[in-house]
């Protein structure tokens, strides 16, 4: 997917570390995305999904000790693509989620764009 396909796309950012959330926002804005959030916990993210339309999401796997898999399941139920970000890479995902795209922290804008490009929008 070219970066032009991201212009105007609404991307939910779920990240509990403020610095990483700001970095993600900047990178996604550079790609032409519209940011939804960021939100820092599972309950907030699920509330946003009920209230807003999103095209895709970037999910931190670990939100203050709580996994983001409920959010991932809600997105999958809605047919919305997502990717995980984590400091542990693919090994940090539960078995049932290892087929999903994952970007290991720290990451570059290019790596994020590459992972987003692999999503089905």
Backbone as CSV, one residue per row, in Angstrom:
resi,resn,N_x,N_y,N_z,CA_x,CA_y,CA_z,C_x,C_y,C_z
1,UNK,0.848,-1.187,0.000,0.000,0.000,0.000,0.887,1.242,0.000
2,UNK,0.626,2.141,-0.867,1.413,3.372,-0.897,0.966,4.306,0.208
3,UNK,1.849,5.234,0.558,1.513,6.158,1.640,0.300,7.008,1.289
4,UNK,0.043,7.224,-0.004,-1.100,8.014,-0.412,-2.424,7.394,0.009
5,UNK,-2.458,6.068,0.129,-3.675,5.384,0.550,-4.006,5.632,2.013
6,UNK,-3.087,6.221,2.755,-3.318,6.484,4.167,-3.881,7.871,4.411
7,UNK,-3.876,8.713,3.397,-4.359,10.079,3.578,-5.818,10.049,3.998
8,UNK,-6.095,10.664,5.136,-7.447,10.748,5.648,-7.940,9.521,6.388
9,UNK,-7.135,8.463,6.439,-7.556,7.252,7.156,-7.531,7.512,8.662
10,UNK,-8.562,7.028,9.351,-8.684,7.225,10.791,-8.032,6.039,11.511
11,UNK,-6.931,6.324,12.187,-6.148,5.282,12.852,-6.252,5.462,14.363
12,UNK,-6.750,4.438,15.034,-6.806,4.429,16.490,-5.425,4.089,17.033
13,UNK,-4.911,4.934,17.914,-3.621,4.708,18.560,-3.896,4.320,20.011
14,UNK,-3.442,3.114,20.387,-3.600,2.613,21.752,-2.201,2.359,22.303
15,UNK,-1.774,3.259,23.177,-0.407,3.217,23.730,-0.420,3.896,25.084
16,UNK,0.151,3.232,26.094,0.120,3.790,27.450,1.341,4.631,27.805
17,UNK,2.371,4.603,26.987,3.548,5.441,27.239,3.411,6.717,26.415
18,UNK,3.328,7.856,27.099,3.039,9.132,26.435,4.038,9.468,25.341
19,UNK,5.316,9.225,25.570,6.339,9.570,24.576,6.166,8.720,23.322
20,UNK,5.896,7.436,23.497,5.691,6.550,22.348,4.411,6.935,21.617
21,UNK,3.359,7.279,22.365,2.101,7.706,21.736,2.317,8.950,20.875
22,UNK,3.075,9.915,21.395,3.355,11.137,20.616,4.174,10.808,19.372
23,UNK,5.141,9.921,19.499,5.958,9.503,18.362,5.086,8.842,17.298
24,UNK,4.218,7.946,17.722,3.295,7.298,16.790,2.403,8.310,16.089
25,UNK,1.842,9.232,16.863,1.005,10.275,16.272,1.758,11.027,15.188
26,UNK,2.977,11.472,15.504,3.777,12.224,14.533,4.023,11.406,13.265
27,UNK,4.391,10.144,13.444,4.663,9.288,12.287,3.425,9.079,11.432
28,UNK,2.298,8.832,12.085,1.057,8.592,11.345,0.565,9.857,10.651
29,UNK,0.702,10.990,11.308,0.337,12.261,10.669,1.208,12.505,9.449
30,UNK,2.509,12.191,9.557,3.411,12.317,8.404,2.958,11.457,7.232
31,UNK,2.300,10.341,7.525,1.792,9.450,6.483,0.423,9.899,5.961
32,UNK,-0.132,10.966,6.557,-1.405,11.506,6.097,-2.613,10.990,6.851
33,UNK,-2.383,10.264,7.935,-3.487,9.685,8.700,-4.142,10.717,9.600
34,UNK,-5.381,10.432,9.950,-6.094,11.176,10.980,-6.052,10.310,12.238
35,UNK,-5.637,10.892,13.353,-5.446,10.138,14.585,-6.727,10.103,15.406
36,UNK,-7.068,8.924,15.883,-8.134,8.746,16.855,-7.428,8.337,18.148
37,UNK,-7.627,9.126,19.194,-6.888,8.893,20.443,-5.760,9.882,20.541
38,UNK,-4.680,9.490,21.151,-4.405,8.145,21.636,-5.151,7.844,22.927
39,UNK,-5.357,6.552,23.148,-5.933,6.073,24.396,-4.924,5.152,25.059
40,UNK,-5.028,5.048,26.396,-3.974,4.369,27.150,-4.414,3.085,27.836
41,UNK,-5.701,2.717,27.702,-6.095,1.465,28.349,-7.211,0.780,27.561
42,UNK,-7.471,-0.460,27.936,-8.415,-1.294,27.202,-9.820,-0.696,27.226
43,UNK,-10.284,-0.274,28.392,-11.648,0.242,28.500,-11.851,1.488,27.647
44,UNK,-10.880,2.404,27.681,-10.976,3.612,26.842,-11.036,3.234,25.369
45,UNK,-10.192,2.310,24.964,-10.145,1.914,23.553,-11.464,1.293,23.111
46,UNK,-12.027,0.427,23.943,-13.304,-0.189,23.594,-14.418,0.853,23.518
47,UNK,-14.386,1.841,24.403,-15.369,2.926,24.362,-15.225,3.738,23.081
48,UNK,-13.996,4.012,22.673,-13.757,4.745,21.429,-14.283,3.939,20.243
49,UNK,-14.042,2.637,20.227,-14.535,1.807,19.126,-16.060,1.824,19.040
50,UNK,-16.723,1.928,20.185,-18.187,2.005,20.179,-18.682,3.359,19.697
51,UNK,-17.885,4.403,19.900,-18.328,5.770,19.602,-17.818,6.320,18.276
52,UNK,-16.716,5.794,17.776,-16.047,6.361,16.602,-15.910,5.314,15.501
53,UNK,-15.744,5.794,14.295,-15.395,4.922,13.180,-13.895,5.019,12.967
54,UNK,-13.241,3.876,12.916,-11.807,3.852,12.638,-11.562,2.936,11.453
55,UNK,-10.507,3.253,10.701,-10.142,2.428,9.551,-9.161,1.330,9.929
56,UNK,-8.347,1.589,10.958,-7.334,0.628,11.402,-6.847,1.066,12.772
57,UNK,-5.984,0.249,13.380,-5.474,0.588,14.711,-4.042,0.103,14.878
58,UNK,-3.334,0.823,15.750,-1.998,0.433,16.196,-2.134,0.196,17.697
59,UNK,-1.843,-1.033,18.134,-2.068,-1.441,19.516,-0.770,-1.812,20.211
60,UNK,-0.474,-1.157,21.312,0.586,-1.629,22.186,0.063,-2.917,22.812
61,UNK,0.889,-3.948,22.876,0.452,-5.232,23.425,0.188,-5.132,24.930
62,UNK,1.056,-4.430,25.640,0.979,-4.365,27.095,0.597,-2.956,27.524
63,UNK,-0.597,-2.825,28.096,-1.103,-1.529,28.557,-1.127,-1.539,30.078
64,UNK,-0.057,-1.046,30.682,0.061,-1.050,32.147,-0.238,-2.423,32.736
65,UNK,0.330,-3.455,32.132,0.175,-4.813,32.634,-1.042,-5.545,32.116
66,UNK,-1.895,-4.865,31.351,-3.092,-5.493,30.796,-2.904,-5.692,29.291
67,UNK,-3.089,-6.904,28.787,-2.924,-7.124,27.342,-4.035,-6.443,26.543
68,UNK,-3.713,-6.085,25.316,-4.675,-5.377,24.454,-5.488,-6.320,23.572
69,UNK,-5.501,-7.605,23.889,-6.175,-8.576,23.028,-7.689,-8.372,22.932
70,UNK,-8.335,-7.852,23.963,-9.774,-7.563,23.870,-10.036,-6.507,22.802
71,UNK,-9.131,-5.539,22.694,-9.258,-4.514,21.651,-9.059,-5.154,20.283
72,UNK,-8.033,-5.997,20.181,-7.751,-6.690,18.916,-8.970,-7.507,18.486
73,UNK,-9.578,-8.217,19.423,-10.758,-9.019,19.101,-11.922,-8.137,18.642
74,UNK,-12.103,-6.996,19.311,-13.183,-6.073,18.921,-12.949,-5.530,17.514
75,UNK,-11.702,-5.211,17.202,-11.382,-4.737,15.852,-11.626,-5.838,14.829
76,UNK,-11.193,-7.053,15.126,-11.393,-8.173,14.203,-12.883,-8.416,13.980
77,UNK,-13.680,-8.329,15.048,-15.133,-8.508,14.921,-15.749,-7.457,14.004
78,UNK,-15.148,-6.257,13.972,-15.645,-5.177,13.125,-15.016,-5.201,11.735
79,UNK,-14.120,-6.146,11.478,-13.459,-6.239,10.186,-12.429,-5.147,9.963
80,UNK,-11.873,-4.612,11.045,-10.880,-3.533,10.956,-9.484,-4.097,11.182
81,UNK,-8.557,-3.760,10.296,-7.188,-4.259,10.448,-6.451,-3.532,11.574
82,UNK,-5.440,-4.201,12.098,-4.633,-3.612,13.157,-3.256,-4.252,13.161
83,UNK,-2.354,-3.577,13.833,-1.047,-4.167,14.074,-0.672,-3.918,15.523
84,UNK,0.182,-4.798,16.007,0.672,-4.681,17.371,2.040,-4.012,17.372
85,UNK,2.331,-3.270,18.433,3.684,-2.794,18.687,4.076,-3.303,20.076
86,UNK,5.310,-3.731,20.189,5.782,-4.290,21.451,7.298,-4.287,21.496
87,UNK,7.822,-4.217,22.685,9.266,-4.309,22.869,9.779,-5.734,22.750
88,UNK,8.860,-6.695,22.698,9.255,-8.102,22.678,9.158,-8.746,21.311
89,UNK,8.716,-7.998,20.309,8.571,-8.571,18.975,7.477,-9.624,18.950
90,UNK,7.485,-10.450,17.934,6.456,-11.480,17.763,6.410,-12.432,18.952
91,UNK,7.549,-12.689,19.590,7.612,-13.594,20.743,6.795,-13.061,21.917
92,UNK,6.500,-11.765,21.918,5.728,-11.169,22.987,4.222,-11.328,22.834
93,UNK,3.793,-11.941,21.741,2.355,-12.120,21.492,1.897,-13.502,21.944
94,UNK,0.661,-13.577,22.461,0.067,-14.876,22.749,-0.068,-15.644,21.443
95,UNK,-0.056,-16.968,21.536,-0.079,-17.828,20.353,-1.188,-17.482,19.371
96,UNK,-2.380,-17.188,19.865,-3.512,-16.923,18.991,-3.404,-15.644,18.176
97,UNK,-2.401,-14.814,18.458,-2.254,-13.519,17.784,-0.964,-13.407,16.977
98,UNK,-0.188,-14.450,16.932,1.127,-14.380,16.262,1.024,-14.245,14.751
99,UNK,-0.154,-14.502,14.178,-0.323,-14.323,12.733,-0.561,-12.859,12.383
100,UNK,-0.788,-12.025,13.387,-1.040,-10.600,13.165,0.260,-9.837,12.982
101,UNK,0.223,-8.735,12.225,1.439,-7.935,12.043,1.921,-7.350,13.373
102,UNK,3.231,-7.331,13.555,3.819,-6.791,14.777,5.045,-5.970,14.417
103,UNK,5.193,-4.844,15.079,6.362,-3.980,14.919,7.050,-3.930,16.268
104,UNK,8.335,-4.231,16.267,9.082,-4.231,17.515,9.598,-2.841,17.837
105,UNK,9.415,-2.437,19.112,9.961,-1.166,19.603,11.442,-1.359,19.859
106,UNK,12.260,-0.359,19.647,11.953,0.905,18.970,11.818,0.676,17.463
107,UNK,11.070,1.538,16.799,10.832,1.390,15.370,11.011,2.728,14.671
108,UNK,11.189,2.657,13.372,11.326,3.853,12.543,10.004,4.115,11.820
109,UNK,9.874,5.305,11.294,8.691,5.640,10.497,8.593,4.707,9.297
110,UNK,9.729,4.380,8.717,9.746,3.494,7.549,9.219,2.112,7.911
111,UNK,9.633,1.591,9.071,9.172,0.264,9.501,7.676,0.297,9.802
112,UNK,7.208,1.368,10.440,5.788,1.508,10.715,5.001,1.576,9.406
113,UNK,5.477,2.380,8.463,4.798,2.512,7.164,4.761,1.175,6.432
114,UNK,5.849,0.423,6.506,5.898,-0.897,5.869,4.846,-1.829,6.480
115,UNK,4.750,-1.846,7.798,3.774,-2.706,8.473,2.347,-2.260,8.139
116,UNK,2.099,-0.959,8.148,0.772,-0.446,7.793,0.429,-0.815,6.352
117,UNK,1.425,-0.757,5.487,1.215,-1.082,4.084,0.761,-2.513,3.861
118,UNK,1.076,-3.382,4.817,0.667,-4.766,4.727,-0.749,-5.017,5.218
119,UNK,-1.376,-4.010,5.805,-2.738,-4.180,6.305,-3.736,-4.095,5.161
120,UNK,-4.813,-4.810,5.298,-5.878,-4.827,4.299,-6.873,-3.723,4.564
121,UNK,-6.726,-2.602,3.872,-7.673,-1.490,4.059,-8.592,-1.393,2.860
